[in-house]
């Protein structure tokens, strides 16, 4: 599904192909860099073995004409945007 991912402070945005499938929205580190998003802090994420702490950014996600402002996990491992329940439940 095509979604627009934007920096809520500057309005700079990029349209990407994203897929649902996570509790939290995940964006690749290179996309966060291109949008000028700065880490806001650390977020605890539970894995199958333990809890890890990862950087998060505030990002605006828009699809189907609806927008949501969410905390997105910044991933060094993924090259895909993964929409979380935070977006799917929070669009308005």
Secondary structure, DSSP 8 states (H G I E B T S, - for coil): -EEEEE-TTT--EEEEEEEEEESSEEEEHHHHHHHT----EEEEEE-SS-EEEEEEEEEEEEETTEEEEEEEEEESS--SEEEEHHHHHH--
